Amino acid sequence: MAQRLSVPQISELAGMPMDVQPGPAGVLMLTSWANDGDVVSLTWDETAGSVSVRWSHGAIERMTLERETASKVSVREALGRVELRVWSRPERFTGELLVSVGEHVSVSDALLRA
């Protein structure tokens, strides 16, 4: 079984410009909208240690990322945007995904040898 994913408490997400939808035990989906109409949804499963990120504009899916080795998720509001960070630790590697949702959506994804 995967190590349990470290995630923010639902109460920590209150007041942030996003929709928060709890699912089955340990599953949560966050949705945030950029000013240009793009939509980012991040779903995590605490027990499985997995995270899914979907970036779309209307019916057009721009990007889908899946992380089965996620170790931590953080969500914060900074400088008029929502920042979603996912850290992962696959064997012999370390990774950090940053999705920023504000005027536009930007994505930075690094996977490096540990």
Number of C-alpha atoms within 10 A of each C-alpha: 6 13 12 16 22 16 18 13 9 11 7 10 16 11 9 14 16 15 14 18 12 13 12 7 9 15 16 18 17 18 17 24 23 17 13 12 13 20 20 24 19 23 20 27 21 22 15 17 22 22 26 17 21 16 23 17 14 10 6 9 12 13 11 13 12 14 19 16 21 29 23 21 20 14 19 14 16 10 7 10 20 21 20 22 20 26 23 24 19 17 9 8 11 17 19 17 20 17 20 23 24 21 14 14 22 12 14 10 13 11 14 11 10 10
